[in-house]
């Protein structure tokens, strides 16, 4: 991963490129993610010459932990 950190609307923001493998095939892409004031992380992942997908991550709370982890 190669990351570039910055801010958007006063909140942390990162843009990145990545490379890896999928079932033995080399793949690469880019993406971005931003942290909102409520602690959620929203972003988008792009696969070079392929799909793209959005995501939202929320912080876990103590009551959401399973199996003592």
PDB file of N, CA, C, O and CB in Angstrom:
ATOM      1  N   UNK A   1       0.838  -1.178   0.000  1.00  0.00           N
ATOM      2  CA  UNK A   1       0.000   0.000   0.000  1.00  0.00           C
ATOM      3  C   UNK A   1       0.876   1.231   0.000  1.00  0.00           C
ATOM      4  O   UNK A   1       1.923   1.283   0.645  1.00  0.00           O
ATOM      5  CB  UNK A   1      -0.950   0.003   1.202  1.00  0.00           C
ATOM      6  N   UNK A   2       0.419   2.209  -0.737  1.00  0.00           N
ATOM      7  CA  UNK A   2       1.039   3.521  -0.739  1.00  0.00           C
ATOM      8  C   UNK A   2      -0.054   4.506  -0.362  1.00  0.00           C
ATOM      9  O   UNK A   2      -1.043   4.638  -1.083  1.00  0.00           O
ATOM     10  CB  UNK A   2       1.693   3.869  -2.136  1.00  0.00           C
ATOM     11  N   UNK A   3       0.110   5.200   0.761  1.00  0.00           N
ATOM     12  CA  UNK A   3      -0.954   6.059   1.304  1.00  0.00           C
ATOM     13  C   UNK A   3      -0.557   7.531   1.301  1.00  0.00           C
ATOM     14  O   UNK A   3       0.613   7.876   1.471  1.00  0.00           O
ATOM     15  CB  UNK A   3      -1.306   5.627   2.726  1.00  0.00           C
ATOM     16  N   UNK A   4      -1.537   8.376   1.109  1.00  0.00           N
ATOM     17  CA  UNK A   4      -1.376   9.828   1.219  1.00  0.00           C
ATOM     18  C   UNK A   4      -2.448  10.334   2.166  1.00  0.00           C
ATOM     19  O   UNK A   4      -3.638  10.285   1.857  1.00  0.00           O
ATOM     20  CB  UNK A   4      -1.475  10.537  -0.185  1.00  0.00           C
ATOM     21  N   UNK A   5      -2.010  10.829   3.342  1.00  0.00           N
ATOM     22  CA  UNK A   5      -2.931  11.307   4.373  1.00  0.00           C
ATOM     23  C   UNK A   5      -3.201  12.784   4.190  1.00  0.00           C
ATOM     24  O   UNK A   5      -2.308  13.546   3.818  1.00  0.00           O
ATOM     25  CB  UNK A   5      -2.372  11.040   5.774  1.00  0.00           C
ATOM     26  N   UNK A   6      -4.445  13.191   4.456  1.00  0.00           N
ATOM     27  CA  UNK A   6      -4.813  14.598   4.397  1.00  0.00           C
ATOM     28  C   UNK A   6      -6.073  14.803   5.239  1.00  0.00           C
ATOM     29  O   UNK A   6      -6.440  13.942   6.039  1.00  0.00           O
ATOM     30  CB  UNK A   6      -5.039  15.062   2.919  1.00  0.00           C
ATOM     31  N   UNK A   7      -6.725  15.939   5.055  1.00  0.00           N
ATOM     32  CA  UNK A   7      -7.996  16.224   5.725  1.00  0.00           C
ATOM     33  C   UNK A   7      -9.004  16.695   4.695  1.00  0.00           C
ATOM     34  O   UNK A   7      -8.654  17.354   3.716  1.00  0.00           O
ATOM     35  CB  UNK A   7      -7.819  17.289   6.843  1.00  0.00           C
ATOM     36  N   UNK A   8     -10.249  16.350   4.928  1.00  0.00           N
ATOM     37  CA  UNK A   8     -11.373  16.879   4.134  1.00  0.00           C
ATOM     38  C   UNK A   8     -12.435  17.310   5.119  1.00  0.00           C
ATOM     39  O   UNK A   8     -12.829  16.539   5.994  1.00  0.00           O
ATOM     40  CB  UNK A   8     -11.940  15.810   3.106  1.00  0.00           C
ATOM     41  N   UNK A   9     -12.893  18.519   4.984  1.00  0.00           N
ATOM     42  CA  UNK A   9     -13.884  19.087   5.906  1.00  0.00           C
ATOM     43  C   UNK A   9     -13.426  18.961   7.358  1.00  0.00           C
ATOM     44  O   UNK A   9     -14.242  18.753   8.256  1.00  0.00           O
ATOM     45  CB  UNK A   9     -15.243  18.393   5.724  1.00  0.00           C
ATOM     46  N   UNK A  10     -12.120  19.089   7.583  1.00  0.00           N
ATOM     47  CA  UNK A  10     -11.575  19.038   8.929  1.00  0.00           C
ATOM     48  C   UNK A  10     -11.452  17.655   9.523  1.00  0.00           C
ATOM     49  O   UNK A  10     -11.112  17.527  10.700  1.00  0.00           O
ATOM     50  CB  UNK A  10     -12.399  19.848   9.806  1.00  0.00           C
ATOM     51  N   UNK A  11     -11.718  16.599   8.743  1.00  0.00           N
ATOM     52  CA  UNK A  11     -11.662  15.216   9.232  1.00  0.00           C
ATOM     53  C   UNK A  11     -10.541  14.459   8.513  1.00  0.00           C
ATOM     54  O   UNK A  11     -10.227  14.770   7.364  1.00  0.00           O
ATOM     55  CB  UNK A  11     -13.030  14.498   9.019  1.00  0.00           C
ATOM     56  N   UNK A  12      -9.926  13.452   9.188  1.00  0.00           N
ATOM     57  CA  UNK A  12      -8.868  12.663   8.555  1.00  0.00           C
ATOM     58  C   UNK A  12      -9.369  11.951   7.291  1.00  0.00           C
ATOM     59  O   UNK A  12     -10.502  11.473   7.230  1.00  0.00           O
ATOM     60  CB  UNK A  12      -8.314  11.635   9.548  1.00  0.00           C
ATOM     61  N   UNK A  13      -8.498  11.898   6.301  1.00  0.00           N
ATOM     62  CA  UNK A  13      -8.833  11.319   5.001  1.00  0.00           C
ATOM     63  C   UNK A  13      -7.572  10.686   4.427  1.00  0.00           C
ATOM     64  O   UNK A  13      -6.480  11.231   4.583  1.00  0.00           O
ATOM     65  CB  UNK A  13      -9.419  12.399   4.024  1.00  0.00           C
ATOM     66  N   UNK A  14      -7.712   9.542   3.766  1.00  0.00           N
ATOM     67  CA  UNK A  14      -6.565   8.888   3.147  1.00  0.00           C
ATOM     68  C   UNK A  14      -6.933   8.422   1.739  1.00  0.00           C
ATOM     69  O   UNK A  14      -8.033   7.922   1.506  1.00  0.00           O
ATOM     70  CB  UNK A  14      -6.083   7.694   4.007  1.00  0.00           C
ATOM     71  N   UNK A  15      -5.998   8.593   0.808  1.00  0.00           N
ATOM     72  CA  UNK A  15      -6.105   8.020  -0.532  1.00  0.00           C
ATOM     73  C   UNK A  15      -4.962   7.033  -0.659  1.00  0.00           C
ATOM     74  O   UNK A  15      -3.874   7.283  -0.141  1.00  0.00           O
ATOM     75  CB  UNK A  15      -6.055   9.128  -1.667  1.00  0.00           C
ATOM     76  N   UNK A  16      -5.185   5.912  -1.341  1.00  0.00           N
ATOM     77  CA  UNK A  16      -4.158   4.891  -1.393  1.00  0.00           C
ATOM     78  C   UNK A  16      -4.205   4.099  -2.689  1.00  0.00           C
ATOM     79  O   UNK A  16      -5.225   4.057  -3.376  1.00  0.00           O
ATOM     80  CB  UNK A  16      -4.296   3.962  -0.221  1.00  0.00           C
ATOM     81  N   UNK A  17      -3.085   3.476  -3.006  1.00  0.00           N
ATOM     82  CA  UNK A  17      -3.002   2.477  -4.065  1.00  0.00           C
ATOM     83  C   UNK A  17      -2.543   1.185  -3.403  1.00  0.00           C
ATOM     84  O   UNK A  17      -1.917   1.217  -2.344  1.00  0.00           O
ATOM     85  CB  UNK A  17      -2.021   2.923  -5.230  1.00  0.00           C
ATOM     86  N   UNK A  18      -2.848   0.061  -4.016  1.00  0.00           N
ATOM     87  CA  UNK A  18      -2.502  -1.221  -3.428  1.00  0.00           C
ATOM     88  C   UNK A  18      -2.235  -2.233  -4.539  1.00  0.00           C
ATOM     89  O   UNK A  18      -2.647  -2.042  -5.683  1.00  0.00           O
ATOM     90  CB  UNK A  18      -3.626  -1.718  -2.489  1.00  0.00           C
ATOM     91  N   UNK A  19      -1.538  -3.311  -4.182  1.00  0.00           N
ATOM     92  CA  UNK A  19      -1.400  -4.448  -5.096  1.00  0.00           C
ATOM     93  C   UNK A  19      -1.384  -5.729  -4.281  1.00  0.00           C
ATOM     94  O   UNK A  19      -1.046  -5.730  -3.098  1.00  0.00           O
ATOM     95  CB  UNK A  19      -0.108  -4.327  -5.965  1.00  0.00           C
ATOM     96  N   UNK A  20      -1.753  -6.812  -4.933  1.00  0.00           N
ATOM     97  CA  UNK A  20      -1.849  -8.096  -4.248  1.00  0.00           C
ATOM     98  C   UNK A  20      -2.121  -9.203  -5.248  1.00  0.00           C
ATOM     99  O   UNK A  20      -1.778  -9.088  -6.424  1.00  0.00           O
ATOM    100  CB  UNK A  20      -2.946  -8.061  -3.176  1.00  0.00           C
ATOM    101  N   UNK A  21      -2.739 -10.275  -4.776  1.00  0.00           N
ATOM    102  CA  UNK A  21      -3.066 -11.384  -5.668  1.00  0.00           C
ATOM    103  C   UNK A  21      -4.460 -11.913  -5.348  1.00  0.00           C
ATOM    104  O   UNK A  21      -4.940 -11.821  -4.218  1.00  0.00           O
ATOM    105  CB  UNK A  21      -2.016 -12.513  -5.547  1.00  0.00           C
ATOM    106  N   UNK A  22      -5.088 -12.464  -6.366  1.00  0.00           N
ATOM    107  CA  UNK A  22      -6.407 -13.075  -6.246  1.00  0.00           C
ATOM    108  C   UNK A  22      -6.329 -14.430  -6.938  1.00  0.00           C
ATOM    109  O   UNK A  22      -6.279 -14.505  -8.166  1.00  0.00           O
ATOM    110  CB  UNK A  22      -7.539 -12.163  -6.872  1.00  0.00           C
ATOM    111  N   UNK A  23      -6.320 -15.503  -6.146  1.00  0.00           N
ATOM    112  CA  UNK A  23      -6.202 -16.855  -6.672  1.00  0.00           C
ATOM    113  C   UNK A  23      -4.993 -16.990  -7.605  1.00  0.00           C
ATOM    114  O   UNK A  23      -5.070 -17.628  -8.655  1.00  0.00           O
ATOM    115  CB  UNK A  23      -7.481 -17.243  -7.411  1.00  0.00           C
ATOM    116  N   UNK A  24      -3.873 -16.374  -7.197  1.00  0.00           N
ATOM    117  CA  UNK A  24      -2.635 -16.472  -7.955  1.00  0.00           C
ATOM    118  C   UNK A  24      -2.437 -15.412  -9.020  1.00  0.00           C
ATOM    119  O   UNK A  24      -1.337 -15.290  -9.558  1.00  0.00           O
ATOM    120  CB  UNK A  24      -2.567 -17.782  -8.586  1.00  0.00           C
ATOM    121  N   UNK A  25      -3.469 -14.638  -9.345  1.00  0.00           N
ATOM    122  CA  UNK A  25      -3.349 -13.570 -10.340  1.00  0.00           C
ATOM    123  C   UNK A  25      -2.995 -12.254  -9.653  1.00  0.00           C
ATOM    124  O   UNK A  25      -3.594 -11.893  -8.640  1.00  0.00           O
ATOM    125  CB  UNK A  25      -4.663 -13.422 -11.149  1.00  0.00           C
ATOM    126  N   UNK A  26      -2.005 -11.533 -10.218  1.00  0.00           N
ATOM    127  CA  UNK A  26      -1.650 -10.225  -9.684  1.00  0.00           C
ATOM    128  C   UNK A  26      -2.789  -9.237  -9.953  1.00  0.00           C
ATOM    129  O   UNK A  26      -3.312  -9.176 -11.066  1.00  0.00           O
ATOM    130  CB  UNK A  26      -0.320  -9.718 -10.307  1.00  0.00           C
ATOM    131  N   UNK A  27      -3.167  -8.469  -8.937  1.00  0.00           N
ATOM    132  CA  UNK A  27      -4.177  -7.426  -9.094  1.00  0.00           C
ATOM    133  C   UNK A  27      -3.685  -6.167  -8.395  1.00  0.00           C
ATOM    134  O   UNK A  27      -2.795  -6.226  -7.547  1.00  0.00           O
ATOM    135  CB  UNK A  27      -5.557  -7.880  -8.522  1.00  0.00           C
ATOM    136  N   UNK A  28      -4.266  -5.039  -8.752  1.00  0.00           N
ATOM    137  CA  UNK A  28      -3.910  -3.772  -8.119  1.00  0.00           C
ATOM    138  C   UNK A  28      -5.109  -2.844  -8.201  1.00  0.00           C
ATOM    139  O   UNK A  28      -6.089  -3.127  -8.889  1.00  0.00           O
ATOM    140  CB  UNK A  28      -2.658  -3.130  -8.793  1.00  0.00           C
ATOM    141  N   UNK A  29      -5.015  -1.735  -7.491  1.00  0.00           N
ATOM    142  CA  UNK A  29      -6.101  -0.780  -7.519  1.00  0.00           C
ATOM    143  C   UNK A  29      -5.810   0.419  -6.642  1.00  0.00           C
ATOM    144  O   UNK A  29      -4.664   0.690  -6.281  1.00  0.00           O
ATOM    145  CB  UNK A  29      -7.384  -1.436  -7.088  1.00  0.00           C
ATOM    146  N   UNK A  30      -6.868   1.127  -6.312  1.00  0.00           N
ATOM    147  CA  UNK A  30      -6.754   2.330  -5.491  1.00  0.00           C
ATOM    148  C   UNK A  30      -7.979   2.431  -4.599  1.00  0.00           C
ATOM    149  O   UNK A  30      -8.885   1.600  -4.667  1.00  0.00           O
ATOM    150  CB  UNK A  30      -6.605   3.605  -6.374  1.00  0.00           C
ATOM    151  N   UNK A  31      -7.993   3.444  -3.773  1.00  0.00           N
ATOM    152  CA  UNK A  31      -9.136   3.651  -2.916  1.00  0.00           C
ATOM    153  C   UNK A  31      -8.986   4.889  -2.070  1.00  0.00           C
ATOM    154  O   UNK A  31      -7.979   5.594  -2.142  1.00  0.00           O
ATOM    155  CB  UNK A  31      -9.350   2.461  -2.043  1.00  0.00           C
ATOM    156  N   UNK A  32      -9.996   5.144  -1.270  1.00  0.00           N
ATOM    157  CA  UNK A  32      -9.968   6.265  -0.335  1.00  0.00           C
ATOM    158  C   UNK A  32     -10.837   5.922   0.859  1.00  0.00           C
ATOM    159  O   UNK A  32     -11.708   5.055   0.780  1.00  0.00           O
ATOM    160  CB  UNK A  32     -10.448   7.579  -1.011  1.00  0.00           C
ATOM    161  N   UNK A  33     -10.592   6.611   1.969  1.00  0.00           N
ATOM    162  CA  UNK A  33     -11.399   6.419   3.173  1.00  0.00           C
ATOM    163  C   UNK A  33     -11.356   7.707   3.984  1.00  0.00           C
ATOM    164  O   UNK A  33     -10.328   8.380   4.062  1.00  0.00           O
ATOM    165  CB  UNK A  33     -10.885   5.203   4.020  1.00  0.00           C
ATOM    166  N   UNK A  34     -12.502   8.036   4.588  1.00  0.00           N
ATOM    167  CA  UNK A  34     -12.601   9.224   5.422  1.00  0.00           C
ATOM    168  C   UNK A  34     -13.259   8.897   6.755  1.00  0.00           C
ATOM    169  O   UNK A  34     -14.197   8.102   6.824  1.00  0.00           O
ATOM    170  CB  UNK A  34     -13.384  10.319   4.700  1.00  0.00           C
ATOM    171  N   UNK A  35     -12.753   9.523   7.807  1.00  0.00           N
ATOM    172  CA  UNK A  35     -13.279   9.318   9.150  1.00  0.00           C
ATOM    173  C   UNK A  35     -14.251  10.443   9.478  1.00  0.00           C
ATOM    174  O   UNK A  35     -13.900  11.619   9.379  1.00  0.00           O
ATOM    175  CB  UNK A  35     -12.132   9.253  10.197  1.00  0.00           C
ATOM    176  N   UNK A  36     -15.476  10.087   9.869  1.00  0.00           N
ATOM    177  CA  UNK A  36     -16.498  11.072  10.226  1.00  0.00           C
ATOM    178  C   UNK A  36     -16.424  11.391  11.723  1.00  0.00           C
ATOM    179  O   UNK A  36     -15.794  10.665  12.492  1.00  0.00           O
ATOM    180  CB  UNK A  36     -17.912  10.551   9.853  1.00  0.00           C
ATOM    181  N   UNK A  37     -17.063  12.468  12.117  1.00  0.00           N
ATOM    182  CA  UNK A  37     -17.061  12.878  13.521  1.00  0.00           C
ATOM    183  C   UNK A  37     -17.655  11.820  14.439  1.00  0.00           C
ATOM    184  O   UNK A  37     -17.265  11.732  15.603  1.00  0.00           O
ATOM    185  CB  UNK A  37     -17.823  14.170  13.683  1.00  0.00           C
ATOM    186  N   UNK A  38     -18.593  11.013  13.940  1.00  0.00           N
ATOM    187  CA  UNK A  38     -19.213   9.973  14.776  1.00  0.00           C
ATOM    188  C   UNK A  38     -18.368   8.705  14.875  1.00  0.00           C
ATOM    189  O   UNK A  38     -18.796   7.729  15.492  1.00  0.00           O
ATOM    190  CB  UNK A  38     -20.581   9.620  14.227  1.00  0.00           C
ATOM    191  N   UNK A  39     -17.176   8.704  14.278  1.00  0.00           N
ATOM    192  CA  UNK A  39     -16.279   7.558  14.362  1.00  0.00           C
ATOM    193  C   UNK A  39     -16.435   6.550  13.241  1.00  0.00           C
ATOM    194  O   UNK A  39     -15.676   5.583  13.185  1.00  0.00           O
ATOM    195  CB  UNK A  39     -16.482   6.874  15.646  1.00  0.00           C
ATOM    196  N   UNK A  40     -17.399   6.743  12.341  1.00  0.00           N
ATOM    197  CA  UNK A  40     -17.540   5.817  11.214  1.00  0.00           C
ATOM    198  C   UNK A  40     -16.489   6.125  10.153  1.00  0.00           C
ATOM    199  O   UNK A  40     -16.055   7.265   9.990  1.00  0.00           O
ATOM    200  CB  UNK A  40     -18.963   5.901  10.606  1.00  0.00           C
ATOM    201  N   UNK A  41     -16.102   5.094   9.451  1.00  0.00           N
ATOM    202  CA  UNK A  41     -15.135   5.205   8.370  1.00  0.00           C
ATOM    203  C   UNK A  41     -15.847   4.806   7.094  1.00  0.00           C
ATOM    204  O   UNK A  41     -16.389   3.706   6.996  1.00  0.00           O
ATOM    205  CB  UNK A  41     -13.866   4.314   8.624  1.00  0.00           C
ATOM    206  N   UNK A  42     -15.847   5.699   6.116  1.00  0.00           N
ATOM    207  CA  UNK A  42     -16.500   5.400   4.841  1.00  0.00           C
ATOM    208  C   UNK A  42     -15.464   5.511   3.741  1.00  0.00           C
ATOM    209  O   UNK A  42     -14.559   6.341   3.810  1.00  0.00           O
ATOM    210  CB  UNK A  42     -17.704   6.358   4.573  1.00  0.00           C
ATOM    211  N   UNK A  43     -15.600   4.666   2.721  1.00  0.00           N
ATOM    212  CA  UNK A  43     -14.635   4.722   1.646  1.00  0.00           C
ATOM    213  C   UNK A  43     -15.061   3.936   0.430  1.00  0.00           C
ATOM    214  O   UNK A  43     -16.186   3.445   0.338  1.00  0.00           O
ATOM    215  CB  UNK A  43     -13.324   4.227   2.121  1.00  0.00           C
ATOM    216  N   UNK A  44     -14.135   3.829  -0.498  1.00  0.00           N
ATOM    217  CA  UNK A  44     -14.386   3.130  -1.751  1.00  0.00           C
ATOM    218  C   UNK A  44     -13.105   2.440  -2.191  1.00  0.00           C
ATOM    219  O   UNK A  44     -12.020   3.015  -2.091  1.00  0.00           O
ATOM    220  CB  UNK A  44     -14.897   4.105  -2.848  1.00  0.00           C
ATOM    221  N   UNK A  45     -13.226   1.207  -2.678  1.00  0.00           N
ATOM    222  CA  UNK A  45     -12.105   0.434  -3.203  1.00  0.00           C
ATOM    223  C   UNK A  45     -12.301   0.218  -4.696  1.00  0.00           C
ATOM    224  O   UNK A  45     -13.408  -0.076  -5.148  1.00  0.00           O
ATOM    225  CB  UNK A  45     -11.970  -0.924  -2.465  1.00  0.00           C
ATOM    226  N   UNK A  46     -11.231   0.363  -5.455  1.00  0.00           N
ATOM    227  CA  UNK A  46     -11.277   0.188  -6.902  1.00  0.00           C
ATOM    228  C   UNK A  46     -10.250  -0.851  -7.314  1.00  0.00           C
ATOM    229  O   UNK A  46      -9.096  -0.781  -6.892  1.00  0.00           O
ATOM    230  CB  UNK A  46     -11.025   1.528  -7.634  1.00  0.00           C
ATOM    231  N   UNK A  47     -10.655  -1.820  -8.136  1.00  0.00           N
ATOM    232  CA  UNK A  47      -9.744  -2.806  -8.704  1.00  0.00           C
ATOM    233  C   UNK A  47      -9.443  -2.364 -10.129  1.00  0.00           C
ATOM    234  O   UNK A  47     -10.358  -2.131 -10.918  1.00  0.00           O
ATOM    235  CB  UNK A  47     -10.354  -4.261  -8.664  1.00  0.00           C
ATOM    236  N   UNK A  48      -8.148  -2.249 -10.461  1.00  0.00           N
ATOM    237  CA  UNK A  48      -7.744  -1.801 -11.796  1.00  0.00           C
ATOM    238  C   UNK A  48      -8.392  -2.684 -12.862  1.00  0.00           C
ATOM    239  O   UNK A  48      -8.250  -3.907 -12.844  1.00  0.00           O
ATOM    240  CB  UNK A  48      -6.200  -1.823 -11.939  1.00  0.00           C
ATOM    241  N   UNK A  49      -9.103  -2.044 -13.790  1.00  0.00           N
ATOM    242  CA  UNK A  49      -9.818  -2.713 -14.875  1.00  0.00           C
ATOM    243  C   UNK A  49     -10.815  -3.743 -14.352  1.00  0.00           C
ATOM    244  O   UNK A  49     -11.006  -4.798 -14.958  1.00  0.00           O
ATOM    245  CB  UNK A  49      -8.828  -3.385 -15.815  1.00  0.00           C
ATOM    246  N   UNK A  50     -11.456  -3.426 -13.209  1.00  0.00           N
ATOM    247  CA  UNK A  50     -12.405  -4.374 -12.619  1.00  0.00           C
ATOM    248  C   UNK A  50     -13.483  -3.672 -11.824  1.00  0.00           C
ATOM    249  O   UNK A  50     -13.905  -2.565 -12.157  1.00  0.00           O
ATOM    250  CB  UNK A  50     -11.681  -5.361 -11.731  1.00  0.00           C
ATOM    251  N   UNK A  51     -13.918  -4.332 -10.774  1.00  0.00           N
ATOM    252  CA  UNK A  51     -15.021  -3.842  -9.947  1.00  0.00           C
ATOM    253  C   UNK A  51     -14.603  -2.710  -9.028  1.00  0.00           C
ATOM    254  O   UNK A  51     -13.422  -2.400  -8.877  1.00  0.00           O
ATOM    255  CB  UNK A  51     -15.590  -4.968  -9.129  1.00  0.00           C
ATOM    256  N   UNK A  52     -15.607  -2.108  -8.424  1.00  0.00           N
ATOM    257  CA  UNK A  52     -15.400  -1.143  -7.359  1.00  0.00           C
ATOM    258  C   UNK A  52     -16.466  -1.392  -6.310  1.00  0.00           C
ATOM    259  O   UNK A  52     -17.535  -1.925  -6.608  1.00  0.00           O
ATOM    260  CB  UNK A  52     -15.450   0.328  -7.890  1.00  0.00           C
ATOM    261  N   UNK A  53     -16.165  -1.002  -5.079  1.00  0.00           N
ATOM    262  CA  UNK A  53     -17.099  -1.274  -3.995  1.00  0.00           C
ATOM    263  C   UNK A  53     -16.950  -0.223  -2.909  1.00  0.00           C
ATOM    264  O   UNK A  53     -15.840   0.205  -2.592  1.00  0.00           O
ATOM    265  CB  UNK A  53     -16.874  -2.680  -3.417  1.00  0.00           C
ATOM    266  N   UNK A  54     -18.070   0.187  -2.345  1.00  0.00           N
ATOM    267  CA  UNK A  54     -18.053   1.111  -1.230  1.00  0.00           C
ATOM    268  C   UNK A  54     -18.158   0.364   0.083  1.00  0.00           C
ATOM    269  O   UNK A  54     -18.624  -0.775   0.119  1.00  0.00           O
ATOM    270  CB  UNK A  54     -19.178   2.121  -1.355  1.00  0.00           C
ATOM    271  N   UNK A  55     -17.723   1.002   1.168  1.00  0.00           N
ATOM    272  CA  UNK A  55     -17.826   0.377   2.482  1.00  0.00           C
ATOM    273  C   UNK A  55     -18.054   1.429   3.557  1.00  0.00           C
ATOM    274  O   UNK A  55     -17.707   2.599   3.392  1.00  0.00           O
ATOM    275  CB  UNK A  55     -16.565  -0.438   2.792  1.00  0.00           C
ATOM    276  N   UNK A  56     -18.637   0.990   4.648  1.00  0.00           N
ATOM    277  CA  UNK A  56     -18.776   1.787   5.863  1.00  0.00           C
ATOM    278  C   UNK A  56     -18.413   0.892   7.034  1.00  0.00           C
ATOM    279  O   UNK A  56     -18.919  -0.224   7.156  1.00  0.00           O
ATOM    280  CB  UNK A  56     -20.227   2.372   6.017  1.00  0.00           C
ATOM    281  N   UNK A  57     -17.537   1.385   7.893  1.00  0.00           N
ATOM    282  CA  UNK A  57     -17.131   0.641   9.086  1.00  0.00           C
ATOM    283  C   UNK A  57     -17.517   1.455  10.313  1.00  0.00           C
ATOM    284  O   UNK A  57     -17.338   2.672  10.343  1.00  0.00           O
ATOM    285  CB  UNK A  57     -15.594   0.338   9.076  1.00  0.00           C
ATOM    286  N   UNK A  58     -18.041   0.785  11.310  1.00  0.00           N
ATOM    287  CA  UNK A  58     -18.410   1.457  12.554  1.00  0.00           C
ATOM    288  C   UNK A  58     -17.569   0.911  13.694  1.00  0.00           C
ATOM    289  O   UNK A  58     -17.241  -0.275  13.712  1.00  0.00           O
ATOM    290  CB  UNK A  58     -19.917   1.278  12.857  1.00  0.00           C
ATOM    291  N   UNK A  59     -17.217   1.765  14.644  1.00  0.00           N
ATOM    292  CA  UNK A  59     -16.422   1.273  15.776  1.00  0.00           C
ATOM    293  C   UNK A  59     -17.228   0.268  16.593  1.00  0.00           C
ATOM    294  O   UNK A  59     -18.437   0.421  16.764  1.00  0.00           O
ATOM    295  CB  UNK A  59     -15.963   2.445  16.674  1.00  0.00           C
ATOM    296  N   UNK A  60     -16.554  -0.748  17.090  1.00  0.00           N
ATOM    297  CA  UNK A  60     -17.245  -1.724  17.927  1.00  0.00           C
ATOM    298  C   UNK A  60     -17.349  -1.163  19.349  1.00  0.00           C
ATOM    299  O   UNK A  60     -16.553  -0.324  19.771  1.00  0.00           O
ATOM    300  CB  UNK A  60     -16.499  -3.104  17.919  1.00  0.00           C
ATOM    301  N   UNK A  61     -18.336  -1.646  20.051  1.00  0.00           N
ATOM    302  CA  UNK A  61     -18.493  -1.274  21.455  1.00  0.00           C
ATOM    303  C   UNK A  61     -18.211  -2.507  22.298  1.00  0.00           C
ATOM    304  O   UNK A  61     -18.197  -3.628  21.788  1.00  0.00           O
ATOM    305  CB  UNK A  61     -19.925  -0.705  21.745  1.00  0.00           C
ATOM    306  N   UNK A  62     -17.989  -2.298  23.574  1.00  0.00           N
ATOM    307  CA  UNK A  62     -17.669  -3.414  24.449  1.00  0.00           C
ATOM    308  C   UNK A  62     -18.749  -4.488  24.401  1.00  0.00           C
ATOM    309  O   UNK A  62     -18.432  -5.676  24.460  1.00  0.00           O
ATOM    310  CB  UNK A  62     -17.482  -2.926  25.874  1.00  0.00           C
ATOM    311  N   UNK A  63     -20.014  -4.100  24.296  1.00  0.00           N
ATOM    312  CA  UNK A  63     -21.115  -5.069  24.282  1.00  0.00           C
ATOM    313  C   UNK A  63     -21.163  -5.874  22.975  1.00  0.00           C
ATOM    314  O   UNK A  63     -21.789  -6.932  22.932  1.00  0.00           O
ATOM    315  CB  UNK A  63     -22.447  -4.347  24.491  1.00  0.00           C
ATOM    316  N   UNK A  64     -20.507  -5.386  21.904  1.00  0.00           N
ATOM    317  CA  UNK A  64     -20.518  -6.100  20.636  1.00  0.00           C
ATOM    318  C   UNK A  64     -19.435  -7.169  20.546  1.00  0.00           C
ATOM    319  O   UNK A  64     -19.459  -7.981  19.621  1.00  0.00           O
ATOM    320  CB  UNK A  64     -20.356  -5.127  19.508  1.00  0.00           C
ATOM    321  N   UNK A  65     -18.489  -7.191  21.478  1.00  0.00           N
ATOM    322  CA  UNK A  65     -17.400  -8.155  21.425  1.00  0.00           C
ATOM    323  C   UNK A  65     -17.928  -9.558  21.681  1.00  0.00           C
ATOM    324  O   UNK A  65     -18.813  -9.760  22.512  1.00  0.00           O
ATOM    325  CB  UNK A  65     -16.309  -7.798  22.443  1.00  0.00           C
ATOM    326  N   UNK A  66     -17.371 -10.526  20.956  1.00  0.00           N
ATOM    327  CA  UNK A  66     -17.803 -11.915  21.076  1.00  0.00           C
ATOM    328  C   UNK A  66     -16.677 -12.776  21.617  1.00  0.00           C
ATOM    329  O   UNK A  66     -15.499 -12.487  21.402  1.00  0.00           O
ATOM    330  CB  UNK A  66     -18.280 -12.455  19.722  1.00  0.00           C
ATOM    331  N   UNK A  67     -17.046 -13.827  22.314  1.00  0.00           N
ATOM    332  CA  UNK A  67     -16.098 -14.845  22.786  1.00  0.00           C
ATOM    333  C   UNK A  67     -14.942 -14.239  23.569  1.00  0.00           C
ATOM    334  O   UNK A  67     -13.825 -14.754  23.523  1.00  0.00           O
ATOM    335  CB  UNK A  67     -15.553 -15.636  21.610  1.00  0.00           C
ATOM    336  N   UNK A  68     -15.196 -13.161  24.281  1.00  0.00           N
ATOM    337  CA  UNK A  68     -14.165 -12.560  25.117  1.00  0.00           C
ATOM    338  C   UNK A  68     -13.058 -11.869  24.362  1.00  0.00           C
ATOM    339  O   UNK A  68     -12.033 -11.531  24.954  1.00  0.00           O
ATOM    340  CB  UNK A  68     -13.577 -13.585  25.971  1.00  0.00           C
ATOM    341  N   UNK A  69     -13.233 -11.646  23.065  1.00  0.00           N
ATOM    342  CA  UNK A  69     -12.195 -10.993  22.251  1.00  0.00           C
ATOM    343  C   UNK A  69     -12.489  -9.528  22.125  1.00  0.00           C
ATOM    344  O   UNK A  69     -11.735  -8.800  21.479  1.00  0.00           O
ATOM    345  CB  UNK A  69     -12.096 -11.630  20.859  1.00  0.00           C
TER     346      UNK A  69
END
